């Protein structure tokens, strides 16, 4: 595993900056097509930065341990998934494991190229497409991109729908009205929670960006709602003001990392201007360790387990979030 001074994490090109911008490809010049751009925001203090890299490395080791011989990960019902591959899209991550995951995912999806897609198959196509874009700067070969452009997004969970729109943006085939459609879908989400509001804010921001990068009033209201609930400027306490799941943290970070620093300096009610540090600290504090196996993971379920489906997904989201925060 790489140590902090050798890490490089930055935003990707505008096509997929909406969600997975910080998985920089700068250490692989031969394949890098995504141009890293500094955000100009407050960076993490050195002590927190080192904690962040350590948490990422520990969690990635857990994902590698859970990876199957076929290159994929297996859910409790026996279904294979490529979702954790997104957390390996980084020059500091083990490339062999990522290559194996991509090859297995694309082979499996090729078998469904001319068959009807279930929502689960569509989600797996999203994961494989995003991982391929971040790994090589290009989309997958064959019919996968075409099929993904025609997939029914309304059948996907809200986070997968947002990931799908990002993948289509990355492929250069954005869905007409896609982000606006997601905004309308999330209007009906009750009760409101931090994740759904963060996704809605990101969707609104991507529906119509201003030239100076300052978010529109509706996006600002969403950020204020989030800020009041997660209270990043409050002193660290044993329990969060409201539990912050890795998926919610990811979508908050995906939006906030795109905003100019002055957006937070001009209006502290949005998020603290140094929001990266408290968010990283809170996320790191929620990392668990299995004393029997030494595996490090995130899991907010009622019965946390390093081998659970929730842990697999939350750990991947946590890694992706921390990579962006370390940019």
C-alpha positions as CSV (number, residue, x, y, z in Angstrom):
1,X,0.0,0.0,0.0
2,X,1.2,3.5,-0.8
3,X,1.9,6.0,2.0
4,X,0.6,9.5,2.1
5,X,3.4,11.4,0.3
6,X,3.1,9.2,-2.8
7,X,-0.7,9.6,-3.1
8,X,-2.4,11.6,-5.8
9,X,-6.2,12.2,-5.7
10,X,-7.9,14.9,-7.8
11,X,-11.0,15.7,-9.7
12,X,-11.8,14.0,-13.0
13,X,-13.0,15.8,-16.1
14,X,-16.4,17.4,-16.0
15,X,-18.0,14.4,-17.6
16,X,-18.0,12.4,-14.4
17,X,-16.9,14.9,-11.8
18,X,-20.5,14.8,-10.6
19,X,-19.8,11.6,-8.6
20,X,-16.4,10.0,-8.9
21,X,-14.1,12.9,-9.7
22,X,-11.3,12.3,-7.3
23,X,-10.1,8.8,-8.4
24,X,-7.2,10.3,-10.3
25,X,-5.4,8.4,-13.0
26,X,-2.2,10.6,-12.8
27,X,0.0,7.7,-11.8
28,X,-0.9,5.8,-15.0
29,X,0.2,8.2,-17.7
30,X,-0.2,5.6,-20.4
31,X,-4.0,5.3,-19.8
32,X,-4.9,8.6,-18.2
33,X,-7.6,10.5,-20.0
34,X,-9.2,12.2,-17.1
35,X,-7.5,15.5,-16.3
36,X,-6.9,16.2,-12.6
37,X,-7.9,19.6,-11.5
38,X,-7.4,21.1,-8.0
39,X,-10.6,22.3,-6.4
40,X,-9.1,25.4,-4.6
41,X,-10.8,24.4,-1.4
42,X,-9.3,24.0,2.1
43,X,-7.2,20.8,2.1
44,X,-7.0,18.3,4.9
45,X,-4.5,18.9,7.7
46,X,-1.5,16.6,7.5
47,X,-2.5,14.6,10.5
48,X,-6.1,13.9,9.2
49,X,-4.7,13.3,5.7
50,X,-2.5,10.5,7.1
51,X,-5.4,9.0,9.0
52,X,-7.5,9.2,5.8
53,X,-4.9,7.3,3.8
54,X,-4.6,4.7,6.5
55,X,-8.3,4.2,6.7
56,X,-8.5,3.8,2.9
57,X,-5.7,1.3,2.8
58,X,-7.2,-0.8,5.6
59,X,-10.6,-0.9,4.0
60,X,-9.2,-1.7,0.6
61,X,-7.4,-4.7,2.1
62,X,-10.8,-5.8,3.4
63,X,-12.4,-5.6,0.0
64,X,-9.5,-7.6,-1.6
65,X,-9.9,-10.2,1.1
66,X,-13.6,-10.5,0.3
67,X,-13.1,-10.7,-3.5
68,X,-13.8,-14.1,-5.0
69,X,-11.6,-16.1,-7.2
70,X,-13.7,-15.1,-10.2
71,X,-12.8,-11.4,-9.6
72,X,-16.2,-10.4,-8.3
73,X,-17.8,-10.1,-4.8
74,X,-20.7,-12.3,-3.7
75,X,-23.8,-11.1,-1.9
76,X,-25.6,-13.1,0.8
77,X,-28.1,-14.4,-1.8
78,X,-25.3,-15.7,-4.1
79,X,-25.5,-12.8,-6.6
80,X,-22.2,-11.6,-7.9
81,X,-21.5,-7.8,-7.9
82,X,-18.8,-5.5,-9.2
83,X,-19.7,-2.5,-7.0
84,X,-16.6,-2.7,-4.8
85,X,-14.4,-2.3,-7.9
86,X,-15.3,1.4,-7.8
87,X,-13.3,1.7,-4.5
88,X,-10.2,0.2,-6.2
89,X,-10.1,2.9,-9.0
90,X,-7.0,4.6,-7.8
91,X,-3.3,4.3,-8.7
92,X,-2.6,3.5,-5.1
93,X,-5.0,0.6,-5.1
94,X,-4.1,-3.0,-6.2
95,X,-4.4,-3.0,-10.0
96,X,-4.5,-6.7,-10.5
97,X,-7.6,-7.1,-8.4
98,X,-9.3,-4.2,-10.3
99,X,-8.4,-5.7,-13.7
100,X,-9.8,-9.1,-12.6
101,X,-13.0,-7.5,-11.4
102,X,-13.5,-5.5,-14.6
103,X,-12.8,-8.5,-16.8
104,X,-15.3,-10.7,-14.9
105,X,-18.0,-8.0,-14.8
106,X,-17.7,-7.2,-18.5
107,X,-17.7,-10.9,-19.4
108,X,-20.8,-11.5,-17.3
109,X,-22.6,-8.5,-18.8
110,X,-21.7,-9.6,-22.4
111,X,-23.8,-12.7,-21.8
112,X,-26.8,-10.3,-21.2
113,X,-26.1,-8.0,-24.1
114,X,-29.1,-9.2,-26.2
115,X,-31.3,-10.2,-23.3
116,X,-33.8,-8.2,-21.3
117,X,-32.1,-6.5,-18.3
118,X,-33.3,-6.8,-14.8
119,X,-32.8,-3.8,-12.5
120,X,-29.9,-5.7,-10.9
121,X,-28.2,-6.2,-14.3
122,X,-28.6,-2.5,-15.1
123,X,-27.0,-1.6,-11.8
124,X,-24.1,-3.9,-12.5
125,X,-23.7,-2.3,-15.9
126,X,-23.4,1.0,-14.2
127,X,-20.7,-0.1,-11.8
128,X,-18.7,-1.8,-14.6
129,X,-19.0,1.3,-16.8
130,X,-17.9,3.8,-14.2
131,X,-15.1,1.6,-13.0
132,X,-13.8,1.2,-16.6
133,X,-14.0,5.0,-17.2
134,X,-12.0,5.7,-14.1
135,X,-9.5,3.0,-14.7
136,X,-8.8,3.6,-18.4
137,X,-10.5,6.9,-19.3
138,X,-12.7,5.1,-21.8
139,X,-16.0,3.2,-21.7
140,X,-16.4,-0.5,-22.1
141,X,-16.4,-2.1,-25.5
142,X,-19.3,-3.7,-27.2
143,X,-23.0,-3.2,-26.7
144,X,-22.8,-2.4,-23.0
145,X,-22.8,1.4,-23.5
146,X,-25.7,1.3,-25.9
147,X,-27.7,-0.9,-23.6
148,X,-27.0,1.3,-20.6
149,X,-28.2,4.4,-22.5
150,X,-31.6,2.6,-22.9
151,X,-31.8,1.2,-19.5
152,X,-34.8,2.0,-17.3
153,X,-33.5,4.2,-14.5
154,X,-36.8,4.4,-12.6
155,X,-36.4,0.8,-11.6
156,X,-33.0,1.5,-9.9
157,X,-32.4,2.6,-6.3
158,X,-31.9,6.3,-6.0
159,X,-28.1,6.1,-5.5
160,X,-27.7,3.7,-8.5
161,X,-29.8,6.0,-10.6
162,X,-27.5,8.9,-9.8
163,X,-24.5,6.7,-10.6
164,X,-26.1,5.7,-13.9
165,X,-26.5,9.3,-14.9
166,X,-22.9,10.0,-14.1
167,X,-21.9,7.0,-16.2
168,X,-23.9,8.2,-19.1
169,X,-22.3,11.6,-18.8
170,X,-18.9,10.0,-18.8
171,X,-19.7,8.0,-22.0
172,X,-20.8,11.3,-23.7
173,X,-24.3,10.1,-24.0
174,X,-26.2,12.0,-21.4
175,X,-29.9,11.1,-20.9
176,X,-32.2,14.0,-22.0
177,X,-33.7,15.5,-18.9
178,X,-31.8,12.9,-16.8
179,X,-30.7,14.9,-13.8
180,X,-34.0,16.9,-13.9
181,X,-35.9,13.6,-13.9
182,X,-34.0,12.5,-10.8
183,X,-34.9,15.7,-9.1
184,X,-38.6,15.0,-9.8
185,X,-38.3,11.5,-8.6
186,X,-36.7,12.5,-5.3
187,X,-39.5,15.1,-4.6
188,X,-41.7,12.1,-3.7
189,X,-39.1,10.6,-1.3
190,X,-40.6,10.5,2.2
191,X,-39.4,10.9,4.8
192,X,-36.5,13.0,3.7
193,X,-33.1,11.8,4.8
194,X,-29.6,13.1,4.4
195,X,-28.8,10.7,1.5
196,X,-31.9,11.5,-0.6
197,X,-31.5,15.3,0.0
198,X,-27.8,15.1,-1.0
199,X,-28.6,13.3,-4.2
200,X,-31.4,15.8,-5.0
201,X,-29.0,18.6,-4.4
202,X,-26.4,17.1,-6.7
203,X,-29.0,16.5,-9.3
204,X,-30.3,20.0,-9.1
205,X,-26.7,21.3,-9.4
206,X,-26.0,19.2,-12.5
207,X,-29.3,20.3,-14.1
208,X,-28.2,23.8,-14.5
209,X,-24.8,25.0,-13.4
210,X,-23.9,28.7,-13.0
211,X,-20.8,30.1,-14.7
212,X,-19.2,31.1,-11.4
213,X,-19.9,27.7,-9.8
214,X,-22.1,29.2,-7.0
215,X,-25.0,26.9,-6.6
216,X,-28.5,28.1,-7.2
217,X,-30.9,29.0,-4.4
218,X,-32.6,25.6,-4.4
219,X,-29.2,23.8,-4.1
220,X,-28.2,26.1,-1.3
221,X,-31.4,25.3,0.6
222,X,-30.7,21.6,0.3
223,X,-27.2,22.1,1.6
224,X,-28.5,24.1,4.6
225,X,-30.9,21.3,5.4
226,X,-28.1,18.8,5.3
227,X,-25.7,21.1,7.4
228,X,-28.3,21.5,10.1
229,X,-28.6,17.7,10.5
230,X,-25.0,16.6,10.3
231,X,-23.6,19.6,12.2
232,X,-20.0,19.3,10.9
233,X,-19.1,22.5,12.9
234,X,-20.2,20.9,16.2
235,X,-17.5,19.5,18.6
236,X,-16.7,15.9,18.1
237,X,-19.0,13.7,20.2
238,X,-19.5,10.0,20.9
239,X,-22.6,9.9,18.6
240,X,-23.2,11.8,15.5
241,X,-26.0,14.5,15.7
242,X,-27.6,12.3,12.9
243,X,-26.0,9.1,11.8
244,X,-24.0,9.8,8.6
245,X,-23.9,6.8,6.3
246,X,-21.0,6.4,3.9
247,X,-23.4,6.7,0.9
248,X,-24.8,10.0,2.3
249,X,-21.3,11.2,2.9
250,X,-20.3,10.3,-0.6
251,X,-23.1,12.3,-2.3
252,X,-22.5,15.3,0.0
253,X,-18.8,15.2,-0.9
254,X,-19.5,14.7,-4.6
255,X,-21.4,18.0,-4.7
256,X,-19.4,20.1,-2.2
257,X,-16.1,19.2,-3.8
258,X,-17.3,20.9,-7.0
259,X,-18.1,24.2,-5.4
260,X,-15.7,27.1,-5.2
261,X,-14.4,27.8,-1.7
262,X,-16.0,31.2,-1.6
263,X,-19.4,29.6,-1.7
264,X,-18.8,28.5,1.9
265,X,-16.9,31.6,2.9
266,X,-19.7,33.8,1.7
267,X,-22.4,31.7,3.4
268,X,-21.3,29.6,6.4
269,X,-24.9,28.2,6.7
270,X,-24.2,25.9,3.8
271,X,-21.2,23.9,5.2
272,X,-18.2,25.0,7.2
273,X,-15.5,26.4,4.8
274,X,-13.2,23.6,6.0
275,X,-15.9,20.9,5.7
276,X,-13.5,18.3,4.4
277,X,-11.7,17.8,7.7
278,X,-14.7,17.2,10.0
279,X,-16.4,15.1,7.4
280,X,-13.3,12.9,7.0
281,X,-12.8,12.7,10.8
282,X,-16.4,11.7,11.4
283,X,-16.3,9.0,8.7
284,X,-13.0,7.6,9.9
285,X,-14.4,7.4,13.4
286,X,-17.2,5.2,12.2
287,X,-14.8,2.6,10.7
288,X,-15.1,-0.7,12.5
289,X,-12.7,-3.6,13.0
290,X,-13.6,-7.3,13.3
291,X,-11.5,-8.6,16.2
292,X,-11.6,-12.1,14.8
293,X,-10.3,-11.3,11.3
294,X,-8.7,-7.9,11.6
295,X,-10.9,-6.7,8.7
296,X,-11.8,-2.9,8.7
297,X,-15.2,-1.9,7.4
298,X,-18.2,0.3,7.7
299,X,-21.6,-1.1,8.5
300,X,-24.6,0.9,9.9
301,X,-26.9,-2.2,10.0
302,X,-28.4,-3.5,13.3
303,X,-25.9,-6.3,13.4
304,X,-22.6,-5.0,11.9
305,X,-20.4,-7.6,10.2
306,X,-17.4,-7.4,8.0
307,X,-18.9,-10.1,5.8
308,X,-22.4,-8.6,5.4
309,X,-23.9,-7.1,2.3
310,X,-24.3,-3.7,4.0
311,X,-20.7,-3.7,4.9
312,X,-19.6,-4.5,1.4
313,X,-21.5,-1.5,0.0
314,X,-20.9,1.0,2.8
315,X,-17.2,0.2,2.8
316,X,-16.9,0.9,-0.9
317,X,-18.8,4.2,-0.5
318,X,-16.6,5.2,2.4
319,X,-13.4,4.6,0.5
320,X,-14.7,6.6,-2.5
321,X,-15.6,9.4,-0.2
322,X,-12.3,9.5,1.6
323,X,-10.4,9.5,-1.7
324,X,-12.3,12.6,-2.8
325,X,-11.8,14.3,0.6
326,X,-8.0,13.6,0.4
327,X,-7.8,15.5,-2.9
